[in-house]
Amino acid sequence: MDDKHWVVKQPVLKTMLKLGLPIGVTQALQVVYNLTDMYWLGRLGREALAAVNATWPVLFLIIAGLAGLFQAGLALVSQYWGAGDYRRSLNAGGQLLFLAVVTGVPLGILSYMAVPVFLELIGVPAEVREGAVIYGRIFALGFSIFGLMDSVLSIYSAAGDTLTIMKIRLIGVSINIILDPIMIFGLFGFPALGIAGAAIATLLSDLVSGIISLALLSSRGVKGERLRRGDLRLDFSLIKKFFRIGLPISISSLSEAAGFTVLTGIISLLGSSALAAWGVGDRPFSLLEILVGSILAALSTIIGQNLGAENFGKAKEAAYKAIMLATGITSVGVFTLIALRYEVARLFIPSDPEVIQHASDFILFMGPSIVFFTMLRAAYSVAQGSGHTKPVMYITILRLWFLRNILAYLFGPGPLSLGVKGLWVGMAISNVITGLVALAWIVHGKWLKPVIKD
């Protein structure tokens, strides 16, 4: 069997397992890091936790345009690979790498200047804002670094080599876990940098990972196909496809990021305890990423390569089986977390009863809706592999602007005045509705057409 074409040739579940297991290990490592980060920052107090939670929506708003590049990159690289055109596949990967690194520079500068302005506009509490500005500005300096690593790993993933991704991520996460307490609390002679230390640790670990991944792709390559210098020269026929496929996802991501920025402002109306509880309550659900994320990441590659090879029945089979597996795993995980919600909340911030209660309520009310959100995430994976991205754009806009923010305000600090519990209820309803809409789109099957044939 041709090793380069194994994703297309082998049975769906076997392929999903071989692709997904290394991704699952990678996800587990990342979750361990995220939980470690929250653990150490929780020791600094609720303001540190709230600062990180307040910063992410703002950064996401500014870099959302890059999301379309990575979606388009995976679709094109995987479909050309599935069609057996390996040189064109790496050429598409080179365009992704070039665009991600180059656009990271102006976006980083823009973010550095815009972070304090956005945080003030959305009403982040004053006691949180200083730490959020420090954290956000340091991250802004690393956008090109993040773009380098993510684009190279997207090429490996699209070609079906997730084992290399796991090894590279293992190096980066290990560095991050080691550096976190050292740089936050000033161990072994280092100065205590607090929240800035957490951001710097992430930046340094991703820099090392990015350099290693690029060196491997240029020397050893993926399945013997190396990235060449010529692949980084602009190919306007591919660039046109990048923008056609990626623009709806970029609009979707900008809409989502802006929506989450507004949501941060809505949650901030109920104080720093609600903002901190949002982060504490949401983090445990990331544990589900270990298996669910691996299945859905594998799904994108399987769909992309099978559409490129015109195996349409197998692409549809993969989508259905991935949804069943992902929602089943999510259901078990969610109801386990609900049963242990108070213990989970205390793990992150043991000495703040108000945040513990709000975080526990978040897990209780939001938990069941995560099953429906998994259906929406499956639609993202289908769009990422197929390149048919407009429907996901519409669903994303529906979820945040016409449902989540309106319902969160209405039930929370707005007319119904149900407080923090109301926030969580409004957010949960938006997940249920859009999850069902996403499922209907997948079943309809209009995405079963390779974009490389256009």
ROTI-359045 format. One record per residue (C-alpha): chain; x, y, z negated. Coordinates in nm, 3 decimals, decimal comma, padded with zeros to 5 digits, m for minus. Each point is the difference from the previous one (the first is absolute). Layout:
<pts>
> mol  c1  c2  c3
> A  X  Y  Z
...
</pts>
This chain:
<pts>
> mol  c1  c2  c3
> A  00,000  00,000  00,000
> A  00,124  00,351  00,085
> A  00,095  00,152  m00,337
> A  m00,083  00,349  00,125
> A  m00,355  m00,107  00,087
> A  m00,087  m00,207  m00,308
> A  m00,271  00,240  m00,124
> A  m00,203  m00,060  00,316
> A  00,057  m00,376  00,011
> A  m00,063  m00,116  m00,358
> A  m00,341  m00,036  m00,176
> A  m00,146  00,315  m00,157
> A  00,013  m00,103  m00,368
> A  00,352  m00,143  00,032
> A  00,116  00,319  00,172
> A  m00,170  00,216  m00,262
> A  00,177  m00,195  m00,273
> A  00,344  00,019  00,164
> A  m00,034  00,372  00,067
> A  m00,182  00,078  m00,323
> A  00,210  m00,176  m00,263
> A  00,310  00,221  00,047
> A  m00,228  00,305  00,011
> A  m00,168  m00,123  m00,320
> A  00,335  m00,023  m00,175
> A  00,081  00,347  00,129
> A  m00,332  00,134  m00,127
> A  00,059  m00,164  m00,338
> A  00,338  00,169  m00,028
> A  m00,153  00,336  00,089
> A  m00,280  m00,046  m00,252
> A  00,255  m00,087  m00,269
> A  00,182  00,321  00,082
> A  m00,322  00,209  m00,003
> A  m00,103  m00,145  m00,335
> A  00,350  00,057  m00,138
> A  m00,015  00,359  00,122
> A  m00,336  00,054  m00,172
> A  00,128  m00,172  m00,314
> A  00,299  00,231  m00,040
> A  m00,190  00,315  00,101
> A  m00,276  m00,093  m00,246
> A  00,261  00,028  m00,275
> A  00,043  00,364  00,098
> A  m00,374  00,065  m00,060
> A  m00,322  00,052  00,193
> A  00,138  00,310  00,177
> A  00,269  m00,205  00,176
> A  m00,253  m00,258  00,119
> A  m00,242  00,270  00,110
> A  00,278  00,185  00,187
> A  00,077  m00,301  00,220
> A  m00,370  m00,060  00,070
> A  m00,054  00,366  00,088
> A  00,299  00,012  00,236
> A  m00,074  m00,301  00,221
> A  m00,316  00,135  00,169
> A  00,182  00,323  00,086
> A  00,301  m00,182  00,150
> A  m00,234  m00,236  00,181
> A  m00,180  00,298  00,153
> A  00,324  00,139  00,145
> A  00,149  m00,324  00,137
> A  m00,328  m00,153  00,117
> A  00,089  00,074  00,362
> A  00,273  m00,264  m00,017
> A  m00,254  m00,272  m00,077
> A  m00,117  m00,005  00,360
> A  00,357  m00,057  00,121
> A  00,042  m00,315  m00,210
> A  m00,342  m00,135  00,102
> A  00,074  00,057  00,369
> A  00,351  m00,139  m00,041
> A  m00,118  m00,329  m00,147
> A  m00,270  m00,041  00,265
> A  00,237  00,061  00,291
> A  00,299  m00,193  m00,137
> A  m00,211  m00,305  m00,092
> A  m00,202  m00,006  00,323
> A  00,306  00,031  00,225
> A  00,164  m00,270  m00,210
> A  m00,301  m00,229  00,035
> A  00,002  00,060  00,376
> A  00,365  m00,115  00,011
> A  00,137  00,343  00,099
> A  00,258  00,018  m00,282
> A  00,208  00,279  00,149
> A  m00,306  00,224  00,032
> A  m00,097  m00,096  m00,356
> A  00,333  00,123  m00,142
> A  m00,023  00,308  00,222
> A  m00,334  00,082  m00,164
> A  00,163  m00,059  m00,340
> A  00,277  00,244  00,087
> A  m00,254  00,268  00,085
> A  m00,165  m00,057  m00,338
> A  00,332  00,030  m00,183
> A  00,100  00,318  00,183
> A  m00,334  00,172  m00,055
> A  m00,024  m00,098  m00,368
> A  00,346  00,128  m00,092
> A  m00,015  00,320  00,205
> A  m00,347  00,106  m00,116
> A  00,096  m00,074  m00,363
> A  00,229  00,307  m00,011
> A  m00,255  00,278  00,068
> A  m00,265  m00,185  m00,201
> A  00,240  m00,020  m00,295
> A  00,071  00,374  00,016
> A  m00,371  00,077  00,032
> A  m00,080  m00,224  m00,295
> A  00,269  00,153  m00,220
> A  m00,156  00,344  00,048
> A  m00,364  m00,109  m00,005
> A  m00,011  m00,230  m00,305
> A  m00,037  00,273  m00,269
> A  m00,254  00,191  00,211
> A  m00,222  m00,305  00,053
> A  00,019  m00,106  m00,364
> A  m00,115  00,344  m00,111
> A  m00,276  00,011  00,262
> A  m00,154  m00,329  m00,113
> A  00,009  00,108  m00,363
> A  00,249  m00,244  m00,149
> A  00,026  00,084  m00,374
> A  00,290  00,229  m00,091
> A  00,155  m00,253  m00,239
> A  00,020  m00,250  00,287
> A  00,097  00,229  00,286
> A  00,368  00,058  m00,084
> A  00,083  m00,371  m00,002
> A  m00,208  m00,057  00,315
> A  00,193  00,270  00,189
> A  00,336  m00,151  m00,101
> A  m00,106  m00,353  00,098
> A  m00,157  00,110  00,330
> A  00,293  00,214  00,114
> A  00,253  m00,277  m00,055
> A  m00,215  m00,242  00,198
> A  m00,032  00,257  00,278
> A  00,377  m00,009  00,049
> A  m00,021  m00,369  00,084
> A  m00,261  m00,007  00,279
> A  00,258  m00,083  00,270
> A  00,146  m00,270  m00,224
> A  m00,342  m00,157  m00,053
> A  m00,069  00,029  00,374
> A  00,325  m00,178  00,085
> A  m00,068  m00,296  m00,226
> A  m00,370  m00,037  00,075
> A  00,045  00,016  00,377
> A  00,274  m00,266  00,006
> A  m00,201  m00,229  m00,227
> A  m00,305  00,051  00,225
> A  00,205  m00,132  00,293
> A  00,099  m00,311  m00,195
> A  m00,360  m00,054  m00,109
> A  m00,145  00,041  00,350
> A  00,251  m00,254  00,136
> A  m00,097  m00,253  m00,269
> A  00,314  00,018  m00,217
> A  m00,137  00,077  m00,346
> A  00,278  m00,189  m00,180
> A  00,252  00,273  00,085
> A  m00,245  00,261  m00,130
> A  m00,022  m00,188  m00,331
> A  00,379  m00,005  m00,040
> A  00,037  00,371  00,076
> A  m00,283  00,094  m00,236
> A  00,149  m00,220  m00,271
> A  00,320  00,205  00,012
> A  m00,188  00,331  m00,012
> A  m00,241  m00,093  m00,278
> A  00,280  m00,147  m00,212
> A  00,196  00,324  00,028
> A  m00,314  00,197  m00,086
> A  m00,085  m00,206  m00,309
> A  00,357  00,035  m00,130
> A  00,023  00,374  00,066
> A  m00,342  00,096  m00,141
> A  00,068  m00,010  m00,376
> A  00,360  00,116  00,051
> A  m00,103  00,316  00,184
> A  m00,322  00,071  m00,192
> A  00,149  m00,030  m00,351
> A  00,369  00,068  00,070
> A  00,167  m00,333  m00,083
> A  00,370  m00,088  00,043
> A  00,111  00,360  00,009
> A  m00,248  00,119  00,261
> A  m00,203  00,313  m00,081
> A  m00,365  m00,054  m00,098
> A  m00,192  00,121  00,307
> A  m00,352  m00,099  m00,107
> A  m00,253  m00,010  00,283
> A  00,265  00,122  00,246
> A  00,203  m00,312  m00,078
> A  m00,283  m00,227  00,115
> A  m00,017  00,179  00,337
> A  00,379  00,001  00,050
> A  00,020  m00,372  m00,078
> A  m00,255  m00,075  00,273
> A  00,179  00,225  00,249
> A  00,340  m00,164  m00,056
> A  m00,134  m00,354  00,020
> A  m00,181  00,070  00,328
> A  00,311  00,162  00,145
> A  00,205  m00,314  m00,065
> A  m00,278  m00,223  00,137
> A  m00,040  00,212  00,313
> A  00,371  m00,005  00,085
> A  00,017  m00,379  m00,048
> A  m00,312  m00,063  00,212
> A  00,122  00,217  00,290
> A  00,346  m00,164  m00,007
> A  m00,160  m00,345  00,017
> A  m00,234  00,091  00,285
> A  00,288  00,149  00,201
> A  00,246  m00,285  m00,058
> A  m00,187  m00,327  m00,053
> A  m00,339  00,112  00,131
> A  m00,339  m00,165  m00,044
> A  m00,011  m00,355  00,143
> A  00,315  00,092  00,192
> A  m00,147  00,315  00,157
> A  00,207  00,299  m00,110
> A  m00,096  00,365  m00,014
> A  00,218  00,187  00,250
> A  00,099  00,363  00,021
> A  m00,202  00,034  00,320
> A  m00,316  m00,101  m00,189
> A  00,024  00,329  m00,190
> A  m00,019  00,209  00,317
> A  m00,347  00,140  00,049
> A  m00,222  m00,206  00,231
> A  m00,294  00,224  00,085
> A  m00,222  m00,285  00,121
> A  00,032  m00,159  m00,344
> A  m00,029  00,335  m00,178
> A  m00,332  00,054  00,178
> A  m00,126  m00,334  m00,131
> A  00,128  00,082  m00,349
> A  m00,208  00,316  m00,009
> A  m00,309  m00,160  00,157
> A  00,002  m00,284  m00,254
> A  00,142  00,193  m00,293
> A  m00,193  00,328  00,019
> A  m00,330  m00,143  m00,136
> A  00,191  m00,160  m00,289
> A  00,185  00,326  m00,068
> A  m00,332  00,185  m00,006
> A  m00,137  m00,274  m00,224
> A  00,298  00,027  m00,234
> A  m00,016  00,379  m00,009
> A  m00,369  m00,021  m00,080
> A  00,067  m00,260  m00,269
> A  00,287  00,197  m00,148
> A  m00,201  00,322  m00,004
> A  m00,288  m00,191  m00,154
> A  00,221  m00,140  m00,275
> A  00,143  00,346  m00,062
> A  m00,354  00,130  m00,052
> A  m00,078  m00,306  m00,213
> A  00,302  00,084  m00,218
> A  m00,150  00,345  m00,051
> A  m00,340  m00,151  m00,089
> A  00,158  m00,236  m00,254
> A  00,209  00,289  m00,139
> A  m00,325  00,180  m00,089
> A  m00,038  m00,257  m00,278
> A  00,352  00,052  m00,136
> A  00,342  m00,166  m00,008
> A  m00,136  m00,307  m00,183
> A  m00,221  m00,083  00,302
> A  00,290  00,060  00,239
> A  00,232  m00,226  m00,200
> A  m00,270  m00,267  m00,034
> A  m00,047  m00,003  00,376
> A  00,363  m00,107  00,043
> A  00,002  m00,245  m00,290
> A  m00,326  m00,163  00,109
> A  00,094  m00,019  00,367
> A  00,348  m00,151  m00,046
> A  m00,111  m00,347  m00,118
> A  m00,199  m00,046  00,319
> A  00,332  00,022  00,183
> A  00,071  m00,347  m00,140
> A  m00,251  m00,128  00,255
> A  00,232  00,133  00,272
> A  00,229  m00,297  m00,063
> A  m00,227  m00,237  00,192
> A  m00,260  00,221  00,166
> A  00,261  00,237  00,143
> A  00,206  m00,289  00,133
> A  m00,301  m00,156  00,175
> A  m00,104  00,327  00,163
> A  00,356  00,093  00,103
> A  00,033  m00,343  00,163
> A  m00,337  00,056  00,170
> A  00,128  00,309  00,186
> A  00,293  m00,192  00,147
> A  m00,214  m00,303  00,091
> A  m00,263  00,215  00,172
> A  00,259  00,212  00,182
> A  00,199  m00,292  00,137
> A  m00,308  m00,205  00,095
> A  m00,162  00,292  00,180
> A  00,328  00,051  00,188
> A  m00,010  m00,368  00,098
> A  m00,375  00,030  00,082
> A  m00,097  m00,259  m00,263
> A  m00,319  00,186  m00,089
> A  m00,174  m00,285  m00,180
> A  00,296  m00,049  m00,231
> A  00,014  00,373  m00,078
> A  m00,368  m00,003  m00,105
> A  00,048  m00,320  m00,202
> A  00,290  00,164  m00,185
> A  m00,213  00,303  m00,089
> A  m00,285  m00,210  m00,143
> A  00,226  m00,231  m00,201
> A  00,200  00,292  m00,140
> A  m00,317  00,174  m00,120
> A  m00,123  m00,314  m00,177
> A  00,335  m00,059  m00,170
> A  00,055  00,363  m00,096
> A  m00,346  00,061  m00,146
> A  00,010  m00,331  m00,189
> A  00,333  00,082  m00,162
> A  m00,114  00,355  m00,076
> A  m00,315  m00,124  m00,173
> A  00,193  m00,229  m00,234
> A  00,256  00,271  m00,080
> A  m00,257  00,274  m00,058
> A  m00,211  m00,192  m00,249
> A  00,312  m00,111  m00,187
> A  00,108  00,363  m00,037
> A  m00,349  00,101  m00,114
> A  00,014  m00,260  m00,278
> A  00,341  00,133  m00,114
> A  m00,056  00,368  00,075
> A  00,075  00,143  m00,347
> A  00,316  m00,205  m00,041
> A  00,118  00,106  00,346
> A  m00,059  00,369  m00,071
> A  00,184  m00,016  m00,335
> A  00,300  m00,154  00,171
> A  00,066  00,324  00,188
> A  m00,088  00,265  m00,255
> A  m00,037  m00,163  m00,345
> A  m00,042  00,314  m00,212
> A  m00,275  00,196  00,180
> A  m00,350  m00,141  m00,077
> A  m00,177  00,244  00,234
> A  00,206  m00,101  00,305
> A  m00,034  m00,368  m00,095
> A  m00,381  00,028  m00,005
> A  m00,019  00,189  00,331
> A  00,241  m00,243  00,169
> A  m00,197  m00,299  m00,130
> A  m00,320  00,150  00,140
> A  00,175  00,052  00,334
> A  00,087  m00,372  00,019
> A  m00,357  m00,095  m00,099
> A  m00,185  00,223  00,248
> A  00,244  00,007  00,290
> A  00,103  m00,366  m00,020
> A  m00,291  m00,166  00,187
> A  00,019  00,260  00,277
> A  00,361  m00,100  00,070
> A  m00,137  m00,318  00,165
> A  m00,176  00,222  00,257
> A  00,306  00,221  00,032
> A  00,192  m00,315  00,099
> A  m00,233  m00,032  00,300
> A  00,093  00,355  00,099
> A  00,369  m00,084  m00,037
> A  m00,053  m00,299  00,226
> A  m00,139  00,239  00,262
> A  00,316  00,212  m00,033
> A  00,209  m00,312  00,068
> A  m00,210  m00,092  00,302
> A  00,039  00,356  00,134
> A  00,373  m00,006  m00,068
> A  00,053  m00,322  00,195
> A  m00,246  00,070  00,281
> A  00,074  00,370  00,052
> A  m00,373  00,084  00,001
> A  00,012  00,266  m00,265
> A  m00,292  00,241  00,058
> A  m00,263  m00,200  m00,195
> A  00,224  m00,008  m00,308
> A  00,036  00,377  00,028
> A  m00,379  00,043  m00,010
> A  m00,039  m00,239  m00,294
> A  00,273  00,176  m00,198
> A  m00,160  00,341  00,049
> A  m00,336  m00,148  m00,106
> A  00,150  m00,154  m00,314
> A  00,173  00,304  m00,144
> A  m00,179  00,307  00,129
> A  m00,360  m00,113  00,031
> A  m00,004  m00,244  m00,290
> A  00,285  m00,011  m00,254
> A  00,061  00,365  m00,078
> A  m00,366  00,098  00,011
> A  m00,108  m00,291  m00,219
> A  00,294  00,039  m00,243
> A  m00,087  00,366  m00,053
> A  m00,374  m00,065  m00,016
> A  00,031  m00,276  m00,261
> A  00,302  00,143  m00,186
> A  00,042  00,372  m00,072
> A  m00,286  00,102  00,232
> A  m00,380  00,017  m00,033
> A  m00,051  m00,342  m00,161
> A  00,283  00,070  m00,252
> A  00,074  m00,362  m00,087
> A  00,362  00,085  m00,079
> A  00,296  m00,226  00,073
> A  m00,218  m00,311  00,033
> A  m00,200  00,179  00,267
> A  00,319  00,066  00,195
> A  00,079  m00,370  00,014
> A  m00,358  m00,093  00,099
> A  m00,003  00,246  00,291
> A  00,336  m00,127  00,125
> A  m00,118  m00,362  m00,023
> A  m00,314  00,060  00,209
> A  00,211  00,142  00,285
> A  00,208  m00,321  00,010
> A  m00,308  m00,222  00,026
> A  m00,159  00,188  00,289
> A  00,312  00,043  00,213
> A  00,114  m00,358  m00,062
> A  m00,323  m00,130  00,153
> A  00,035  00,237  00,298
> A  00,358  m00,120  00,057
> A  m00,109  m00,364  m00,009
> A  m00,267  00,068  00,263
> A  00,264  00,154  00,232
> A  00,229  m00,302  m00,031
> A  m00,284  m00,243  00,076
> A  m00,110  00,204  00,302
> A  00,340  m00,074  00,160
> A  00,056  00,296  00,235
> A  00,363  00,006  m00,115
> A  00,080  m00,324  00,188
> A  00,193  00,173  00,282
> A  00,380  00,051  00,013
> A  00,106  00,365  00,026
> A  00,321  m00,085  00,190
> A  m00,216  m00,088  00,303
> A  m00,139  00,355  00,025
</pts>
